[in-house]
């Protein structure tokens, strides 16, 4: 447990330092520990070290961990591409979905969520325009946001992005700034009530926090390099 606990302490220290440099409060940014491909005992170790929110990319894997660790009261976030045939599984076992890019997926999640507390949703935006990257195009974001915000059983919370990697700090900040500005337009021009910017990972969390991230998604810096294939 010492390694995961130490890694969590170091990552939380980076988050606090980045928030301070950006003139933001120490509680302005939440850490989402990305536990995909790591077994339930590793998640439990992180939980015992104080971490409460975990992100998964694969529905079956995440649902199984949620079942195994049900007594811990973990907040589960789904952050991978959502397949139509997995929406019921995701709606049943997760509290958040960060990767909405199509209305029909949000509709299926909303239908499957009936009778439970609202499912928190973020729209994934393809801020870098990469042809291989998931996410709604910026020009289509407004219509999707309005439609998703009107659905029952879900709550639109904000936006998510995975920009093209860069080693340059200024280059890292640009797509995060663009995402923040998109969220501000949805709030100021469309009247949507949004409070979440899910952006920043192990290599660029400082740039994301400087541009307003409220959730950073960190896996490798907490759990280390993955030692097995995804299932």
Secondary structure, DSSP 8 states (H G I E B T S, - for coil): -HHHHHHHHHHHHHHHHHHHHTT--TTSSEEEEE-TTS-HHHHHHHHHTT--EEEES-HHHHHHHHHHTGGG--EEEE-S---GGGHHHHHHH-SEEEEE--HHHHHHHHHHTTTSS-EEEEEEB-TT--TTS-SB-GGGHHHHHHHHHT-TTEEEEEEE------S-HHHHHHHHHHHHHHHHHHHHHH-----EEE---TTTHHHHHHTT-SEEEESHHHH-S--S---
